[in-house]
Protein backbone atom coordinates (compact mmCIF):
# COMPACT_ATOMS: atom_id res chain seq x y z
CA UNK A 1 0.00 0.00 0.00
CA UNK A 2 1.56 3.33 -0.99
CA UNK A 3 2.02 5.82 1.77
CA UNK A 4 1.10 9.42 1.37
CA UNK A 5 4.14 11.64 1.66
CA UNK A 6 3.44 15.06 3.15
CA UNK A 7 4.49 18.04 1.10
CA UNK A 8 5.89 19.74 4.19
CA UNK A 9 7.00 18.56 7.59
CA UNK A 10 4.43 18.06 10.35
CA UNK A 11 4.35 20.77 13.00
CA UNK A 12 3.75 20.94 16.72
CA UNK A 13 0.54 22.42 18.19
CA UNK A 14 2.48 25.51 19.23
CA UNK A 15 3.78 26.03 15.70
CA UNK A 16 0.31 25.45 14.27
CA UNK A 17 -1.19 27.95 16.70
CA UNK A 18 1.40 30.54 15.79
CA UNK A 19 0.83 29.94 12.07
CA UNK A 20 -2.96 30.37 12.33
CA UNK A 21 -2.81 33.13 14.96
CA UNK A 22 -4.79 31.21 17.59
CA UNK A 23 -3.88 29.90 21.01
CA UNK A 24 -2.23 26.55 21.54
CA UNK A 25 -5.22 25.61 23.66
CA UNK A 26 -7.51 26.18 20.66
CA UNK A 27 -5.41 23.78 18.61
CA UNK A 28 -5.39 21.20 21.41
CA UNK A 29 -9.17 21.51 21.86
CA UNK A 30 -9.63 20.88 18.12
CA UNK A 31 -7.41 17.81 18.35
CA UNK A 32 -9.28 16.52 21.42
CA UNK A 33 -12.67 16.94 19.71
CA UNK A 34 -11.31 15.33 16.52
CA UNK A 35 -12.01 18.47 14.48
CA UNK A 36 -8.32 18.63 13.61
CA UNK A 37 -6.50 15.47 12.64
CA UNK A 38 -3.17 14.97 14.35
CA UNK A 39 -0.92 12.10 15.31
CA UNK A 40 1.67 11.38 17.97
CA UNK A 41 5.29 10.85 17.05
CA UNK A 42 7.62 8.27 18.65
CA UNK A 43 8.27 10.70 21.55
CA UNK A 44 4.50 10.97 22.18
CA UNK A 45 4.35 14.59 20.93
CA UNK A 46 1.43 15.75 18.84
CA UNK A 47 2.22 16.47 15.20
CA UNK A 48 -0.10 18.17 12.74
CA UNK A 49 0.03 17.92 8.97
CA UNK A 50 -0.02 21.46 7.47
CA UNK A 51 -2.67 20.43 4.92
CA UNK A 52 -4.95 19.21 7.72
CA UNK A 53 -4.35 22.46 9.58
CA UNK A 54 -5.32 24.46 6.48
CA UNK A 55 -8.50 22.42 6.01
CA UNK A 56 -9.43 22.86 9.69
CA UNK A 57 -8.75 26.59 9.62
CA UNK A 58 -10.75 26.99 6.41
CA UNK A 59 -13.71 25.25 8.00
CA UNK A 60 -13.43 27.33 11.16
CA UNK A 61 -13.41 30.71 9.50
CA UNK A 62 -15.55 30.01 6.45
CA UNK A 63 -18.30 32.58 5.91
CA UNK A 64 -21.58 31.24 7.25
CA UNK A 65 -23.96 34.01 6.26
CA UNK A 66 -24.85 34.56 9.93
CA UNK A 67 -22.70 37.61 10.32
CA UNK A 68 -24.31 40.81 11.49
CA UNK A 69 -25.04 43.28 8.75
CA UNK A 70 -22.82 46.29 8.71
CA UNK A 71 -24.32 49.21 10.54
CA UNK A 72 -24.59 52.30 8.44
CA UNK A 73 -22.49 55.22 9.57
CA UNK A 74 -23.73 58.77 9.67
CA UNK A 75 -21.82 61.43 7.82
CA UNK A 76 -19.53 63.33 10.14
CA UNK A 77 -21.31 66.68 9.82
CA UNK A 78 -24.69 65.13 10.65
CA UNK A 79 -23.15 63.34 13.58
CA UNK A 80 -21.56 66.54 14.89
CA UNK A 81 -24.85 68.44 14.58
CA UNK A 82 -26.76 65.65 16.28
CA UNK A 83 -24.21 65.54 19.08
CA UNK A 84 -24.46 69.31 19.60
CA UNK A 85 -28.27 69.15 19.77
CA UNK A 86 -28.13 66.27 22.21
CA UNK A 87 -25.65 68.06 24.47
CA UNK A 88 -27.78 71.23 24.46
CA UNK A 89 -30.86 69.18 25.34
CA UNK A 90 -28.96 67.43 28.13
CA UNK A 91 -27.85 70.77 29.59
CA UNK A 92 -31.41 72.14 29.46
CA UNK A 93 -32.73 69.03 31.19
CA UNK A 94 -30.11 69.34 33.92
CA UNK A 95 -31.13 72.95 34.57
CA UNK A 96 -34.78 71.91 34.64
CA UNK A 97 -33.97 69.13 37.09
CA UNK A 98 -32.19 71.58 39.41
CA UNK A 99 -35.24 73.87 39.34
CA UNK A 100 -37.51 70.94 40.16
CA UNK A 101 -35.28 69.99 43.09
CA UNK A 102 -35.42 73.56 44.42
CA UNK A 103 -39.22 73.55 44.13
CA UNK A 104 -39.38 70.19 45.89
CA UNK A 105 -37.26 71.46 48.76
CA UNK A 106 -39.39 74.62 49.03
CA UNK A 107 -42.64 72.63 49.21
CA UNK A 108 -41.08 70.22 51.72
CA UNK A 109 -40.16 73.12 54.02
CA UNK A 110 -43.70 74.53 53.71
CA UNK A 111 -45.20 71.14 54.56
CA UNK A 112 -42.92 70.75 57.58
CA UNK A 113 -43.89 74.23 58.85
CA UNK A 114 -47.58 73.45 58.37
CA UNK A 115 -47.16 70.19 60.25
CA UNK A 116 -45.47 72.00 63.16
CA UNK A 117 -48.32 74.55 63.30
CA UNK A 118 -50.92 71.80 63.34
CA UNK A 119 -49.13 70.01 66.18
CA UNK A 120 -49.05 73.24 68.24
CA UNK A 121 -52.86 73.76 67.85
CA UNK A 122 -53.85 70.26 68.89
CA UNK A 123 -55.62 69.98 72.23
CA UNK A 124 -53.22 68.67 74.86
CA UNK A 125 -55.61 66.95 77.17
CA UNK A 126 -58.41 67.91 79.51
CA UNK A 127 -56.25 69.18 82.35
CA UNK A 128 -54.27 71.52 80.13
CA UNK A 129 -57.46 72.88 78.57
CA UNK A 130 -58.99 73.48 81.99
CA UNK A 131 -55.89 75.06 83.44
CA UNK A 132 -55.15 77.06 80.28
CA UNK A 133 -51.56 75.89 79.82
C-alpha positions in Angstrom: 0.0 0.0 0.0 1.6 3.3 -1.0 2.0 5.8 1.8 1.1 9.4 1.4 4.1 11.6 1.7 3.4 15.1 3.2 4.5 18.0 1.1 5.9 19.7 4.2 7.0 18.6 7.6 4.4 18.1 10.4 4.4 20.8 13.0 3.7 20.9 16.7 0.5 22.4 18.2 2.5 25.5 19.2 3.8 26.0 15.7 0.3 25.4 14.3 -1.2 27.9 16.7 1.4 30.5 15.8 0.8 29.9 12.1 -3.0 30.4 12.3 -2.8 33.1 15.0 -4.8 31.2 17.6 -3.9 29.9 21.0 -2.2 26.5 21.5 -5.2 25.6 23.7 -7.5 26.2 20.7 -5.4 23.8 18.6 -5.4 21.2 21.4 -9.2 21.5 21.9 -9.6 20.9 18.1 -7.4 17.8 18.3 -9.3 16.5 21.4 -12.7 16.9 19.7 -11.3 15.3 16.5 -12.0 18.5 14.5 -8.3 18.6 13.6 -6.5 15.5 12.6 -3.2 15.0 14.4 -0.9 12.1 15.3 1.7 11.4 18.0 5.3 10.8 17.1 7.6 8.3 18.7 8.3 10.7 21.5 4.5 11.0 22.2 4.4 14.6 20.9 1.4 15.7 18.8 2.2 16.5 15.2 -0.1 18.2 12.7 0.0 17.9 9.0 0.0 21.5 7.5 -2.7 20.4 4.9 -4.9 19.2 7.7 -4.4 22.5 9.6 -5.3 24.5 6.5 -8.5 22.4 6.0 -9.4 22.9 9.7 -8.7 26.6 9.6 -10.7 27.0 6.4 -13.7 25.2 8.0 -13.4 27.3 11.2 -13.4 30.7 9.5 -15.6 30.0 6.5 -18.3 32.6 5.9 -21.6 31.2 7.3 -24.0 34.0 6.3 -24.9 34.6 9.9 -22.7 37.6 10.3 -24.3 40.8 11.5 -25.0 43.3 8.7 -22.8 46.3 8.7 -24.3 49.2 10.5 -24.6 52.3 8.4 -22.5 55.2 9.6 -23.7 58.8 9.7 -21.8 61.4 7.8 -19.5 63.3 10.1 -21.3 66.7 9.8 -24.7 65.1 10.7 -23.1 63.3 13.6 -21.6 66.5 14.9 -24.9 68.4 14.6 -26.8 65.6 16.3 -24.2 65.5 19.1 -24.5 69.3 19.6 -28.3 69.1 19.8 -28.1 66.3 22.2 -25.6 68.1 24.5 -27.8 71.2 24.5 -30.9 69.2 25.3 -29.0 67.4 28.1 -27.9 70.8 29.6 -31.4 72.1 29.5 -32.7 69.0 31.2 -30.1 69.3 33.9 -31.1 73.0 34.6 -34.8 71.9 34.6 -34.0 69.1 37.1 -32.2 71.6 39.4 -35.2 73.9 39.3 -37.5 70.9 40.2 -35.3 70.0 43.1 -35.4 73.6 44.4 -39.2 73.6 44.1 -39.4 70.2 45.9 -37.3 71.5 48.8 -39.4 74.6 49.0 -42.6 72.6 49.2 -41.1 70.2 51.7 -40.2 73.1 54.0 -43.7 74.5 53.7 -45.2 71.1 54.6 -42.9 70.7 57.6 -43.9 74.2 58.8 -47.6 73.5 58.4 -47.2 70.2 60.3 -45.5 72.0 63.2 -48.3 74.5 63.3 -50.9 71.8 63.3 -49.1 70.0 66.2 -49.1 73.2 68.2 -52.9 73.8 67.9 -53.9 70.3 68.9 -55.6 70.0 72.2 -53.2 68.7 74.9 -55.6 67.0 77.2 -58.4 67.9 79.5 -56.3 69.2 82.4 -54.3 71.5 80.1 -57.5 72.9 78.6 -59.0 73.5 82.0 -55.9 75.1 83.4 -55.2 77.1 80.3 -51.6 75.9 79.8 
